[in-house]
Amino acid sequence: MPYKSLLILLFSFIVSGCSSRLPTEDEQQSNLVVYRDKMTEVEYISDATGMQWVSPALEISQYSKLLIESVGLHQSATAVRQIPEPVLKRVSQRLTNVLKTELGQGVELVDRSGVDTATLKIMISRASTDMEDLQINEVLPYGVLIGGAKALLGTRDRNVRILVESQLVDSRTDEILAERVGVILAKGILENDKVELEYEQIRDTVDRFTQDIVHFIRLTAYQATLNETEQG
């Protein structure tokens, strides 16, 4: 194969290896959220980008309590060889517990629907791995060959991506109030394309991701307040 053609081939590995917190086109074929076509990119804090939508009709003053359902696990997320289902179940449990602790500090949490209660639904809907981004020293000519060869052999470190969909609804009517899609991204956490993910490898990343959902609730309340003010 000519050297130029080889570089083009390996460059495709560089592109395919780039990971971000934004959902990919495949990941946007979601299992929970409804208004994904109306979502806009929102970044609460550094490297916490996701897609979000808030109903323009939401009147936040109608809700003073929050019902948090246990984080669900869609079957689409459990078919990845390197990400065992027991690990995803622990991620689900951890998200549920930490969110109740975090959000319980600012709003009354309840265990049943009511006239002034919103329900937070969350689902882990997809899981995947992709190649770690090539480092700058690997983008130079000899490095490209080395990095590309590692990719072909399956020995390059791999990122873990877990898609999390969040939906805030009226607890009685199920009217959708707001939605968010974000990615738990653990970069370079798997040594190759054979080893399996262990829960402790991702626990800190999961804990940081809970702040995405906490900010989602707070920003939703803020945006709804602005809407109410604008509507008079």
Backbone hydrogen bonds in HBPLUS format (Angstrom, degrees):
<---DONOR---> <-ACCEPTOR-->    atom                        ^
c    i                          cat <-CA-CA->   ^        H-A-AA   ^      H-
h    n   atom  resd res      DA  || num        DHA   H-A  angle D-A-AA Bond
n    s   type  num  typ     dist DA aas  dist angle  dist       angle   num
A0006-LEU N   A0002-PRO O   2.97 MM   4  6.27 151.7  2.05 151.5 160.4     1
A0007-LEU N   A0003-TYR O   3.00 MM   4  6.31 152.7  2.07 149.6 156.4     2
A0008-ILE N   A0004-LYS O   3.07 MM   4  6.39 154.7  2.13 146.6 153.4     3
A0009-LEU N   A0005-SER O   2.97 MM   4  6.23 157.2  2.02 146.9 152.9     4
A0010-LEU N   A0006-LEU O   2.91 MM   4  6.18 161.8  1.95 151.1 155.9     5
A0011-PHE N   A0007-LEU O   2.77 MM   4  5.91 145.5  1.88 145.0 155.1     6
A0012-SER N   A0008-ILE O   3.20 MM   4  6.47 141.1  2.36 140.1 148.7     7
A0012-SER N   A0009-LEU O   3.15 MM   3  5.34 129.5  2.42  96.9 109.5     8
A0013-PHE N   A0010-LEU O   2.97 MM   3  5.10 130.6  2.22  97.5 111.0     9
A0014-ILE N   A0010-LEU O   3.23 MM   4  6.69 144.5  2.36 141.5 150.8    10
A0014-ILE N   A0011-PHE O   3.01 MM   3  4.96 117.9  2.40  92.5 108.1    11
A0015-VAL N   A0011-PHE O   3.03 MM   4  6.43 160.1  2.07 154.0 157.6    12
A0016-SER N   A0012-SER O   2.97 MM   4  6.10 166.2  1.99 144.8 149.1    13
A0017-GLY N   A0013-PHE O   2.96 MM   4  5.95 130.3  2.21 136.6 148.8    14
A0017-GLY N   A0014-ILE O   3.22 MM   3  5.18 133.6  2.44  93.3 106.0    15
A0018-CYS N   A0015-VAL O   3.21 MM   3  5.59 164.4  2.23 112.0 116.6    16
A0028-GLN N   A0024-THR O   2.99 MM   4  6.21 133.9  2.21 145.8 157.6    17
A0029-GLN N   A0026-ASP O   3.17 MM   3  5.78 164.4  2.20 113.5 118.3    18
A0030-SER N   A0028-GLN O   2.79 MM   2  5.14 131.9  2.03 105.4  90.3    19
A0038-LYS N   A0035-TYR O   2.99 MM   3  5.41 150.8  2.07 111.2 120.2    20
A0039-MET N   A0036-ARG O   3.31 MM   3  5.15 161.5  2.35  99.0 104.4    21
A0040-THR N   A0052-GLN O   2.89 MM  12  5.45 161.4  1.92 146.4 146.1    22
A0052-GLN N   A0040-THR O   2.88 MM  12  5.45 159.4  1.92 145.8 151.0    23
A0042-VAL N   A0050-GLY O   2.81 MM   8  5.53 167.2  1.83 159.2 162.6    24
A0050-GLY N   A0042-VAL O   2.95 MM   8  5.53 151.3  2.04 145.0 153.8    25
A0048-ALA N   A0045-ILE O   3.09 MM   3  5.45 127.6  2.37 149.8 139.0    26
A0051-MET N   A0181-VAL O   2.93 MM 130  5.19 164.1  1.96 154.6 156.7    27
A0181-VAL N   A0051-MET O   2.78 MM 130  5.19 154.8  1.84 150.7 157.3    28
A0053-TRP N   A0179-GLU O   2.85 MM 126  5.23 154.3  1.91 153.2 154.8    29
A0179-GLU N   A0053-TRP O   2.79 MM 126  5.23 157.9  1.84 152.6 158.0    30
A0055-SER N   A0177-LEU O   2.88 MM 122  5.27 173.1  1.88 147.4 148.3    31
A0058-LEU N   A0055-SER O   3.15 MM   3  5.37 168.6  2.16 111.6 114.7    32
A0062-GLN N   A0059-GLU O   3.03 MM   3  5.89 168.1  2.05 124.5 128.4    33
A0063-TYR N   A0060-ILE O   3.05 MM   3  5.60 168.6  2.06 119.1 122.6    34
A0064-SER N   A0116-ASP O   2.89 MM  52  5.71 154.2  1.96 145.7 148.7    35
A0065-LYS N   A0116-ASP O   3.12 MM  51  6.22 147.2  2.24 158.6 158.4    36
A0118-ALA N   A0065-LYS O   3.04 MM  53  6.38 164.7  2.06 148.3 147.3    37
A0066-LEU N   A0108-GLU O   2.90 MM  42  6.24 156.5  1.96 160.9 166.1    38
A0110-VAL N   A0066-LEU O   2.99 MM  44  6.05 155.0  2.05 139.5 144.1    39
A0067-LEU N   A0118-ALA O   2.81 MM  51  6.14 162.7  1.84 158.8 164.0    40
A0120-LEU N   A0067-LEU O   2.78 MM  53  6.15 161.2  1.81 160.0 165.3    41
A0069-GLU N   A0120-LEU O   3.14 MM  51  6.19 165.3  2.16 158.0 162.2    42
A0072-GLY N   A0122-ILE O   2.86 MM  50  6.18 166.5  1.88 152.9 148.8    43
A0124-ILE N   A0072-GLY O   2.85 MM  52  6.04 169.3  1.86 143.5 145.2    44
A0074-HIS N   A0124-ILE O   2.94 MM  50  6.12 165.8  1.96 154.7 159.5    45
A0077-ALA N   A0074-HIS O   2.95 MM   3  5.66 158.8  1.99 120.0 126.3    46
A0078-THR N   A0075-GLN O   3.15 MM   3  5.33 158.1  2.20 107.5 114.2    47
A0083-ILE N   A0080-VAL O   3.07 MM   3  5.40 153.9  2.14 111.3 119.4    48
A0197-LEU N   A0082-GLN O   2.72 MM 115  5.92 166.0  1.74 163.1 162.9    49
A0087-VAL N   A0084-PRO O   3.09 MM   3  5.44 129.2  2.36 106.0 118.5    50
A0088-LEU N   A0084-PRO O   3.28 MM   4  6.72 156.1  2.34 148.7 155.2    51
A0089-LYS N   A0085-GLU O   2.92 MM   4  6.20 150.2  2.01 153.8 162.8    52
A0090-ARG N   A0086-PRO O   3.10 MM   4  6.34 147.6  2.21 138.3 146.0    53
A0091-VAL N   A0087-VAL O   2.93 MM   4  6.28 148.6  2.03 145.8 155.4    54
A0092-SER N   A0088-LEU O   2.90 MM   4  6.15 156.2  1.95 145.6 151.8    55
A0093-GLN N   A0089-LYS O   2.98 MM   4  6.25 159.4  2.02 145.4 150.4    56
A0094-ARG N   A0090-ARG O   2.87 MM   4  6.01 159.1  1.91 146.3 152.4    57
A0095-LEU N   A0091-VAL O   2.91 MM   4  6.10 165.6  1.93 154.1 157.6    58
A0096-THR N   A0092-SER O   3.06 MM   4  6.26 163.5  2.09 148.6 153.2    59
A0097-ASN N   A0093-GLN O   2.99 MM   4  6.21 168.5  2.01 153.6 156.0    60
A0098-VAL N   A0094-ARG O   2.94 MM   4  6.03 173.7  1.95 158.7 160.8    61
A0099-LEU N   A0095-LEU O   2.98 MM   4  5.93 160.5  2.02 147.3 153.3    62
A0100-LYS N   A0096-THR O   3.15 MM   4  6.31 156.8  2.20 146.0 151.8    63
A0101-THR N   A0097-ASN O   3.13 MM   4  6.39 153.4  2.21 144.3 151.6    64
A0102-GLU N   A0098-VAL O   2.84 MM   4  6.06 166.2  1.86 155.6 159.3    65
A0103-LEU N   A0099-LEU O   2.82 MM   4  5.75 165.9  1.84 151.9 155.6    66
A0104-GLY N   A0100-LYS O   3.00 MM   4  5.50 138.4  2.18 125.6 136.6    67
A0105-GLN N   A0102-GLU O   3.33 MM   3  5.81 161.3  2.36 108.1 113.6    68
A0106-GLY N   A0103-LEU O   3.09 MM   3  5.65 161.9  2.12 115.4 120.8    69
A0107-VAL N   A0103-LEU O   3.20 MM   4  6.31 136.9  2.39 153.8 166.1    70
A0117-THR N   A0114-GLY O   3.37 MM   3  5.10 156.7  2.42 112.6 108.3    71
A0171-SER N   A0117-THR O   3.13 MM  54  5.71 161.8  2.16 148.9 147.3    72
A0119-THR N   A0169-VAL O   2.75 MM  50  5.25 168.0  1.77 156.6 160.8    73
A0169-VAL N   A0119-THR O   2.90 MM  50  5.25 163.8  1.93 150.5 155.6    74
A0121-LYS N   A0167-GLN O   2.77 MM  46  5.09 176.4  1.77 162.6 162.8    75
A0167-GLN N   A0121-LYS O   2.76 MM  46  5.09 153.7  1.83 157.0 160.8    76
A0123-MET N   A0165-GLU O   2.87 MM  42  5.27 155.5  1.93 150.8 158.2    77
A0165-GLU N   A0123-MET O   2.88 MM  42  5.27 166.1  1.90 157.1 158.8    78
A0125-SER N   A0163-LEU O   3.04 MM  38  5.79 140.7  2.19 144.4 154.9    79
A0163-LEU N   A0126-ARG O   2.93 MM  37  5.04 148.0  2.03 130.3 140.3    80
A0128-SER N   A0161-ARG O   2.85 MM  33  5.20 147.9  1.95 150.9 157.6    81
A0161-ARG N   A0128-SER O   2.86 MM  33  5.20 170.1  1.87 154.9 153.3    82
A0130-ASP N   A0159-ASN O   3.13 MM  29  5.25 147.2  2.24 128.0 136.8    83
A0159-ASN N   A0130-ASP O   2.62 MM  29  5.25 156.3  1.67 164.4 169.6    84
A0132-GLU N   A0157-ASP O   2.88 MM  25  5.54 161.4  1.91 152.0 145.6    85
A0138-GLU N   A0135-GLN O   2.85 MM   3  5.24 143.0  1.99 109.1 121.0    86
A0139-VAL N   A0136-ILE O   3.08 MM   3  5.12 151.1  2.17 100.5 109.5    87
A0143-GLY N   A0140-LEU O   2.88 MM   3  5.14 107.6  2.41 110.4 129.0    88
A0144-VAL N   A0140-LEU O   2.74 MM   4  5.83 149.6  1.83 162.4 170.1    89
A0145-LEU N   A0141-PRO O   3.40 MM   4  6.74 154.7  2.47 144.9 149.8    90
A0146-ILE N   A0142-TYR O   3.07 MM   4  6.44 156.3  2.13 147.9 154.7    91
A0147-GLY N   A0143-GLY O   2.73 MM   4  5.90 176.5  1.73 160.6 161.7    92
A0148-GLY N   A0144-VAL O   2.81 MM   4  5.80 161.5  1.85 146.2 152.3    93
A0149-ALA N   A0145-LEU O   2.94 MM   4  5.97 152.1  2.02 138.8 146.5    94
A0150-LYS N   A0146-ILE O   2.98 MM   4  6.26 157.3  2.03 151.2 157.1    95
A0151-ALA N   A0147-GLY O   3.04 MM   4  6.31 148.5  2.14 142.3 151.1    96
A0152-LEU N   A0148-GLY O   2.94 MM   4  6.23 158.0  1.99 148.8 154.3    97
A0153-LEU N   A0149-ALA O   2.95 MM   4  6.16 148.9  2.05 147.0 155.4    98
A0154-GLY N   A0150-LYS O   3.04 MM   4  6.08 113.7  2.49 133.3 148.3    99
A0155-THR N   A0150-LYS O   2.93 MM   5  5.16 144.7  2.06 155.2 156.1   100
A0154-GLY N   A0151-ALA O   3.12 MM   3  5.09 148.8  2.22  97.9 107.4   101
A0193-ASP N   A0154-GLY O   3.07 MM  39  5.42 153.3  2.14 156.9 154.7   102
A0158-ARG N   A0190-LEU O   2.72 MM  32  4.97 156.3  1.78 141.5 149.5   103
A0190-LEU N   A0158-ARG O   3.10 MM  32  4.97 172.6  2.10 151.4 150.9   104
A0160-VAL N   A0186-ALA O   2.93 MM  26  5.16 160.8  1.96 143.5 149.6   105
A0186-ALA N   A0160-VAL O   3.00 MM  26  5.16 165.4  2.02 150.2 155.0   106
A0162-ILE N   A0184-ILE O   2.98 MM  22  4.97 152.4  2.05 138.1 146.4   107
A0184-ILE N   A0162-ILE O   2.83 MM  22  4.97 170.4  1.84 150.0 148.7   108
A0164-VAL N   A0182-GLY O   2.87 MM  18  5.46 178.3  1.87 162.9 163.4   109
A0182-GLY N   A0164-VAL O   3.03 MM  18  5.46 168.7  2.04 157.1 160.3   110
A0166-SER N   A0180-ARG O   2.78 MM  14  5.08 170.4  1.79 159.4 160.6   111
A0180-ARG N   A0166-SER O   2.88 MM  14  5.08 156.0  1.94 144.1 145.6   112
A0168-LEU N   A0178-ALA O   2.83 MM  10  5.13 171.4  1.84 150.3 152.6   113
A0177-LEU N   A0168-LEU O   2.68 MM   9  5.36 162.2  1.72 155.1 158.4   114
A0178-ALA N   A0168-LEU O   3.23 MM  10  5.13 148.9  2.33 138.2 138.6   115
A0170-ASP N   A0175-GLU O   2.87 MM   5  5.20 152.2  1.94 142.8 151.8   116
A0174-ASP N   A0170-ASP O   2.86 MM   4  4.87 146.5  1.98 137.8 143.4   117
A0201-GLN N   A0198-GLU O   3.01 MM   3  5.54 143.0  2.15 113.2 123.7   118
A0202-ILE N   A0199-TYR O   2.93 MM   3  5.54 152.0  2.01 117.7 125.6   119
A0203-ARG N   A0199-TYR O   3.08 MM   4  6.10 123.0  2.42 149.1 164.3   120
A0206-VAL N   A0202-ILE O   2.94 MM   4  6.21 153.8  2.01 157.9 166.0   121
A0207-ASP N   A0203-ARG O   2.97 MM   4  6.29 159.4  2.01 154.9 160.4   122
A0208-ARG N   A0204-ASP O   3.02 MM   4  6.30 155.0  2.08 145.8 152.0   123
A0209-PHE N   A0205-THR O   2.99 MM   4  6.19 148.1  2.10 140.8 149.9   124
A0210-THR N   A0206-VAL O   3.14 MM   4  6.49 138.1  2.33 147.2 157.1   125
A0211-GLN N   A0208-ARG O   3.12 MM   3  5.74 148.7  2.22 111.7 119.6   126
A0212-ASP N   A0209-PHE O   2.78 MM   3  5.30 142.4  1.92 114.4 125.3   127
A0214-VAL N   A0210-THR O   2.99 MM   4  6.32 157.3  2.04 150.3 157.5   128
A0215-HIS N   A0211-GLN O   2.87 MM   4  5.94 164.5  1.90 145.8 149.9   129
A0216-PHE N   A0212-ASP O   2.87 MM   4  6.05 140.1  2.03 136.0 148.3   130
A0217-ILE N   A0213-ILE O   3.05 MM   4  6.35 154.7  2.11 148.8 152.3   131
A0218-ARG N   A0214-VAL O   3.10 MM   4  6.41 163.5  2.13 148.1 152.8   132
A0219-LEU N   A0215-HIS O   2.72 MM   4  5.81 165.0  1.75 153.2 157.5   133
A0220-THR N   A0216-PHE O   2.96 MM   4  5.98 150.2  2.05 139.6 148.2   134
A0221-ALA N   A0217-ILE O   3.07 MM   4  6.32 158.8  2.11 147.4 152.2   135
A0222-TYR N   A0218-ARG O   2.96 MM   4  6.24 156.1  2.02 145.5 152.5   136
A0223-GLN N   A0219-LEU O   2.77 MM   4  5.95 167.1  1.78 154.3 157.3   137
A0224-ALA N   A0220-THR O   2.92 MM   4  6.06 157.7  1.97 148.1 154.4   138
A0225-THR N   A0221-ALA O   3.01 MM   4  6.18 149.9  2.10 142.0 150.1   139
A0226-LEU N   A0222-TYR O   3.03 MM   4  6.39 154.8  2.09 149.4 155.8   140
A0227-ASN N   A0223-GLN O   2.97 MM   4  6.26 156.0  2.03 146.3 153.0   141
A0228-GLU N   A0224-ALA O   2.95 MM   4  6.21 158.9  1.99 150.3 155.0   142
A0229-THR N   A0225-THR O   3.00 MM   4  6.23 152.7  2.07 145.5 153.1   143
A0230-GLU N   A0226-LEU O   2.90 MM   4  6.16 159.1  1.94 153.8 159.1   144
A0231-GLN N   A0227-ASN O   2.94 MM   4  6.14 147.2  2.05 145.8 155.0   145
A0232-GLY N   A0229-THR O   3.15 MM   3  5.21 154.4  2.22  99.9 107.4   146
